Amino acid sequence: MSSFFTDDSAEAPAPALEGEASVPAQGAPPQASGSDASGNASASSAGRTHSVNLVVIDPDDVARNRLLTQLGTDVSSFPQIEDLLPYLNGEPVVLVLGPSCAIDGSLTGVERVLHAHREVGSILVAEELTTNLLQQALRAGVKDVLASPADDNQIHEAIDRVAAGLSKSPGTPESDDPLFEGDGELGQVVTVFSTKGGAGKSVIATNLGVCLAQRSDKPVVLIDADLQFGDIAVMLKLSPQHTIVDAVSSLDRLDASLMQSLLVTHESSGLLILPAPLEPAFADQIGATEMIQIVEVLRRFCSHVIIDTPAYFNDVVLGMIEISDEVLLIAGMDIPNIKNVKIGLQTLRLLNTPMEKLRLVLNRANSKVKLDVTEVERTLQMSADILVPSDIVVPQSVNRGVPVVQSSKRSGVAKAIEEMADLFCPEGASTKRSRR
């Protein structure tokens, strides 16, 4: 195991002053009575090691020492999670929270630390597993909850799972990229919205983003703002290390460089993606204000910011529509879809949304469903800007994880998406940036 504390003879350092970078502690941490001088368990108690810093947190001396004994050597410990803060330096850390943390309100402090330090992960060992406790732990960002006393293999496997998902703090990018230097011109914000699930909104947003990324000489970012059940990363077969949650937790220092480190790249097109949270519970922690701040940072260095939204109105969706330059309203060719779109349009009019920035996209427009495009336009009192045909290549591309505009370039769907991209970036108006 690795540890923060490498020189037991040195005195513990004072907490870093505001504005100073924290450094690994060189002395032993504060220990509860009953611990040995180093605060570590006997080397003979548990021989298993992990390539990550391990820290035990529990206000109770007995419970804390029991976990130290079980985990083995080079494990640090603190009574309170606040005591750990001066020692955090960006290196990955796994917290093992003892049973007392589940009953004394410690999870509130744990939540603050986990959201502010994405290089820190945690598991909780609790005396009793209840639904209420599991919900509290999930909301706090705890990755795993084990019953006490935890089996040795069980606790080590849980630590390994958490450690595998951690990386160094993204606060300092490894290198500067001129692509992320703003030129003073704000990028265009395009929100893709539908009032009915299954209308093809995410497919259109993804393919439009890929198409624009291939045309633009500046970065193009796709934000998955379906905060509970976003599918963009899955549709592109990406395994993101960071999500919108990381951006929200770093809002006080969020700039182009930090944002660059949080985005995941779709290699074949160059499209950058800010994925939705990995767990639905995180959606409650993200509001319209935070999302608007993120978009404002992105548009400083991007040519286009595409926002995929959930199929319902909430404060985040309304906030995205309000700050957007263009809104693509996606409608399927069936009665429930058209009914919901009509209600959605009425809602937007009541909210004084400028109708001139709304563009109607009819998906599966050639389906034999006995609905005529002209009839739909008359019902909605607006003309369709883009007609996207129905084609088997769409579900095939989704299952393969390759966008239609790349896998089936000659299909009617790909041509419709290219026509849609012309609305925002006419082909030939901007040169494709080189791939590195």
N, C-alpha and C positions, 0 to 999 in steps of 0.2 A: 504494500500500500504506500501511496505517497501521502505526505503530511505537510501542513503549513509550517510545522514547528521542527526545525532541524538542529537547533542548538539549545539544549535544555539548560545550559549553564548561563545563558544570556538572560537579561531582564526582558519582560514583555514590553513591546513598544507602545508608545502612546498612540491613540487613534489619530489617523491622518487629519490634518487641518482641512477646512473647506477649501477646495480648489487644488489640493495636492493629491497626487495619485497614491492609492494604497499600495503597499508592498507586502510580500509574504512576511508573516511574523517570524522573528528569529528566536523568540523566547517561548517558554511554555505558557499556554493560556491559563486564565484563572480556573482553578479547580475546586470542586466541592470537597468538604472534609470527608476523609475516607478514601480519596484517590491517592495513588502514589505520586511522587514528585513530578513525574513526567505527564501524568494524566492518561497514560496508555495502559492497556491490558498487558498481561504477561504474554511473552512471545510464545509460550507453550500452549496457550489456551485456544488459539485458532490460527492455523497456518495459512489460510487462504488469503491472497492479496488481490487488490484491485488497482488498476492504473488510473485512479481518480482520488482526489482528496475526500476523506470520509470524516464527518463531524456528527457526534451524538449530541442531541439537545434534550434535556429533561431537567426540570427544577428539582426533582427528587434525587437525592444522592444515591440511594440504593438502586433505583431503577436505572439511573445513568451508568453506574458502575457495572450493573448486570449486562447491559448492552455492550459496554467496553470490553468486558471479559469475553463475550460471545464473538465480537468482531475481530479481536486480535490486536496486533501491534500497529503503531503509527496511526492511531485514530485519535482525533482531537475531540474535546468535549466542552460544552458550555451549559450553564443552567438556563440561560435565556437566549433566544435567537439574536436579540439586540447586541449581546456580547460578542457575537461573531462578526458583525459589520466592519469593524476596523481592519479585519484580516482579509477581507475579500479583495482580490487583485485581478479578477478577470479569468482566473483558472477555473476549470470545471470542479464543482463541489457537489457531493451527494449528502444530504442531511438525513440522518436516521432519527426521527422524532419519537421520543419515549412515550409511555402511556399517559404521563401527567399532561402532556401537550394536548391531549384529546379532551381534557375536562377543566382546564384552568384558563381557557381563553387564548392560549398561545397561538392557535391557528390564525387569528387575525393578524398577528405580527408576522407569521410565516407567509401569509398571503402577500403582504406588502413586500417582503424580501424577494419572494419568487417572481413577482411581477416586475420588480425593479432590476433584478439580476437574472437574466435568462441563462446564465452559465451555471445556475444553481438548481438542482432538482431535489426531490425529497420523497421519502416513504414514511409511513406512520405505523408504529407498533402500538396497538390499543388493547386494553383489557377485555373489552366487549365490542363486537362488531354490530352496529345497529344501522338501520337505513338512514336515520338522521345524521349519524356521525359520517357515514360514507358521503352523504350529500355535502356536508360541511367541508370535508377533506377535498372533495372534487372542486368545490367552488374556490377553495384556497389554492388550488394548483398542485396538490399532493398527487403523485402518480400511482401510488399503491398503498393499500392498507392491509396489514397483517395482524392476526390475532396473537396476543401474548400468552405464554412464551412462544416466540416464533422459532420454527425449525431452522437449524443452521443453513441447510441447503436452500430453504425457502427465502430466507432473508438475503443471502448472498446472490441468489438469482434475481431478486427484486432490485438489488443495488446495481447489478450488471445491466438490467433492462433500462433503468433510469440513466445510468452513465452513458449508455450507447446513444442516447438522444441528446446529450449535452455537447456543447462546443465552447470554445473561448468566447468571451464577451465580444459582441460585434461592434463595440464602441469605436474601435480604431481599425479601419480598413487596411488591408495589407499594402495596397498601392492606390495611387490616384489615377482615375481614368478620365481623360479629357472629354469623353462622351457625356459625363455627368456634370460638366461645367455649364451652367446656364449662360445664355447669351442675352438675357434680358427680355426675351420674347416668351410669353406664357403659352404653354401647350393647350390644345383644344381638349375639352372634357366632354366625353360622350357617354351617357348613361343608357344602358339597355334594360328595358323594363317591360313587364307583362303583368296583367292582372289575373292570369290563370296559369297554374303549373302545367308543365308538359307542352307549352307552346313552342319550345325550341329556343328559348332565350339564351341559355348558356352556350349552346352550339353556335348560334349566330355571333355572340360576343367573342367567343374563342377564335372563330375563323376570321372575323373582322380584325381582331387584334393581330393575328398572324399575318394577314394580308397587309395591314398598315406597317407592321414591323419590317416586312420585306421591301417596302417602298421608301421608308423614311431614312433620312441621314442622321436623325436624332433618336434617342431611345423611345420606345412605345411600351407603356405599362398597362397591364390588365389587372384590375382589382376585383377580387372575388368578395363582394359585399353581401353575399348570402351568408350571414355570420353563423347561422345554425347548421345549415346543410349544404355548404358550398361544394361544388364538384369540379371546379376548374383544374385543380392539381391532378385529380384522378383521371379526368378526360385527356390530359396531356401526358399521363404516366410519369408524373414528377413526384419526387420524395423531398418535400421542402424541409429545411432545417428551421426556418423561421416563418411566422405568420403575422397577420394584422395585430395580434396580441402583443408581439414584440415591439411593433411600431408604436402602439398606444402606450406601452409601459415606458417608452423612451421619448415621449413627446417633448419633454423639457429640454432635450438636447438633439432633437431630430433635425438633421440637415441632409443635403444631397449625399454626402459621403456615408453617413450612417444608413440612410435609406438604401444605398447601393448594396450594402452588406446584407440587407434583409430580403432583397429580391431574389427570386430563383429564375434562371434563364432557360427558356425553351431553345435548346441548342440549334435545331435545324432552321429556325426562323429568326432567332434573336429577340423574340418577344420576352419581355420581363413580366413576371407574375408576382403579385402580393397575395398569397393564399388566404383563404378563410381560416378561422380557428379550427384546430383539430378536434375540439370537443364542443358540443352545443352550449355547455354551461358558460363558456367564456363570452357568449354573445351579449349577455346582460351587462357586461363590463364595458361595452363599446357603444357610445352614443354618436349622435349626429355631429356634435362639436368636434370630437376626436377624429372622425372620418374626414370632416372638412379640412382640418389641419393637415392630415396626411395627403389629401389631394392637392392642397396648396403647395406643399413641398415638392410633390412629384411634377406638377405642371411647370415648375421653374426650369427643369432641365429636359422635359419630355416634349415631343411633338404632339403626342396624343395620350390621353389617359382614358382608357375604356373601363367602365364600371358595370359589372354584372350584379344584378340585384335579386332579392327574393320576390316571389309573386304575390306580394301584399304591401299595403301601405304601412309604414312605421316612420319614426322620426328620422332614421338613417336614410331610408329611401327618399323621403320628402326633402331632406337636406341635400342629397346627391342630385335630385332633379333640379332643385333651386340653383345650385352653383354650376350646372351643366350648360355648355354652349348648345348642345344638341341632345335630344332624347329620342331614342328609337323605341317605338311602342310596338311590341310584337303581338300579333293576333293569329290564332289558328283558324282554320275554316270549319268551325262548328258553332252551333247556336250558343252553348254555354260560354265559349270563348268570346264570341262577339258581344254577348250580353255583358260580360265582365268588363270588356274593354270600353263599352259605352258608359258603364257606371264609373269606370276609372277616369274617362275623359270629363265626365260631369264633375267629379271630385277635383280634378286639376283646374277646371275652369273656376270652381268656387274658391280655390286657393290662389286665384289670379296668376296662374302659370301662363306665361306667354305662349299662345298656341302656335306661333310661327317657328318655335324651336322643336316642336313635336313632328316626328316623321313616322308615318304608319308603314309597317312591314307586315305583309300578309305571308305567313309561312304555310307551306304545303298548298299553295294557291291553285295547283292544277289537280287537286284531289277530286275524285268523282263523288262528291258528297251533296250534290244538288244545291250548292250555294254559289251564286254568281258573284264575281268580284264587284261588278257594278252595284249589285244589290247591297253588298257589305259596305261599300263606300257611301251609299245613300243613307244607310242606317246609322253609320258613325259620323256622317256629315263631314267627312274629310277624304281626300284622295290618297290612294296607296302610292308611296314613293318607290317601293321595291316589292316585287313578287318573287318569292322563293319557292321553287317547285318541290314536290314530294319526290324523294328518290331513295332507293335502298342503300345507296352509298353512305347516307348519313349515319344510320345505326352501325353500319360496318366500320366506318371511320372512328366512331366513338369507342367501339369495342377494341379496336386496334390501337387507340391512343394517338392516331395521326389525323390532324385536321383535314377536312374535305378539300380545302384549297391546295393541299399538298399531295394528298393521296389520289384524288380524282379531279385533276385540273380542268378536264374537258367536260365535266358534268354540268348540268344546268344549275345545280346548287352553287358550285364554285363560281360560275359566271355571274350569278346573282350577287354573290358576296363581293366579287370584284367590282361590280357595278355599285354596290353599296359603299365600298371603299373610295370610289371616285367622288362621292359626295364630300369626303373629308380630306382626301389627298389624291388628286387626279394623277393617274399613272404617267410618269415622265416628268412631273413637276418637281420631284425630289429624287436624288440619287440614292441608291441602296448603299448602306454603309458596309465597309469591308468586315468580314468575319475573321476573328483572330484565333 
